[in-house]
Amino acid sequence: MTQAGANVVGIAASKDLGLAPNGFKPTDVLTECLSVIVLGTTFSPEVLNDIAEYTTSRNAMLTAMTNMAKV
Protein backbone atom coordinates (compact mmCIF):
# COMPACT_ATOMS: atom_id res chain seq x y z
CA MET A 1 0.00 0.00 0.00
CA THR A 2 2.95 2.34 0.24
CA GLN A 3 2.71 2.77 -3.54
CA ALA A 4 -0.66 4.44 -2.91
CA GLY A 5 0.61 6.59 -0.06
CA ALA A 6 -0.47 4.60 3.00
CA ASN A 7 2.01 4.67 5.88
CA VAL A 8 0.07 2.33 8.13
CA VAL A 9 -2.29 -0.53 7.49
CA GLY A 10 -4.45 -2.29 10.03
CA ILE A 11 -7.48 -4.49 10.42
CA ALA A 12 -10.40 -3.62 12.70
CA ALA A 13 -13.55 -5.46 13.65
CA SER A 14 -16.50 -3.72 12.01
CA LYS A 15 -18.30 -3.68 15.38
CA ASP A 16 -15.50 -1.41 16.69
CA LEU A 17 -16.74 1.27 14.30
CA GLY A 18 -20.26 1.17 15.70
CA LEU A 19 -20.11 4.79 16.89
CA ALA A 20 -19.60 6.08 13.35
CA PRO A 21 -22.44 8.24 12.02
CA ASN A 22 -25.24 6.51 10.14
CA GLY A 23 -24.20 5.86 6.58
CA PHE A 24 -20.51 5.54 7.55
CA LYS A 25 -20.60 2.24 9.44
CA PRO A 26 -19.13 -0.71 7.54
CA THR A 27 -22.40 -2.62 7.97
CA ASP A 28 -24.29 0.26 6.30
CA VAL A 29 -22.48 -0.70 3.09
CA LEU A 30 -22.16 -4.45 3.57
CA THR A 31 -24.49 -5.86 6.22
CA GLU A 32 -22.45 -9.02 6.76
CA CYS A 33 -19.14 -7.14 7.11
CA LEU A 34 -17.02 -8.47 9.98
CA SER A 35 -13.67 -6.77 9.40
CA VAL A 36 -12.38 -3.56 7.87
CA ILE A 37 -8.99 -2.80 6.39
CA VAL A 38 -7.86 0.59 7.68
CA LEU A 39 -5.29 2.66 5.79
CA GLY A 40 -3.58 5.73 7.20
CA THR A 41 -1.13 8.30 6.02
CA THR A 42 0.55 11.46 7.22
CA PHE A 43 0.35 14.86 5.62
CA SER A 44 2.94 17.57 6.12
CA PRO A 45 1.83 20.74 7.93
CA GLU A 46 2.25 22.64 4.66
CA VAL A 47 -0.25 20.37 2.93
CA LEU A 48 -2.69 20.54 5.84
CA ASN A 49 -2.57 24.33 5.84
CA ASP A 50 -3.49 24.56 2.15
CA ILE A 51 -6.93 23.11 1.40
CA ALA A 52 -6.31 22.90 -2.35
CA GLU A 53 -3.01 21.06 -1.88
CA TYR A 54 -4.56 18.75 0.73
CA THR A 55 -7.48 17.94 -1.57
CA THR A 56 -5.16 17.24 -4.50
CA SER A 57 -2.92 14.99 -2.36
CA ARG A 58 -5.89 13.15 -0.83
CA ASN A 59 -7.56 12.60 -4.20
CA ALA A 60 -4.34 11.28 -5.75
CA MET A 61 -3.93 8.83 -2.87
CA LEU A 62 -7.56 7.66 -3.09
CA THR A 63 -7.28 7.19 -6.86
CA ALA A 64 -4.10 5.13 -6.43
CA MET A 65 -5.73 2.96 -3.75
CA THR A 66 -8.86 2.46 -5.85
CA ASN A 67 -6.75 1.41 -8.83
CA MET A 68 -4.83 -1.06 -6.65
CA ALA A 69 -8.10 -2.57 -5.38
CA LYS A 70 -9.22 -3.26 -8.96
CA VAL A 71 -6.21 -5.49 -9.64
Order of alpha helices (4+ residues) and beta strands (2+ residues): beta-alpha-beta-alpha-alpha
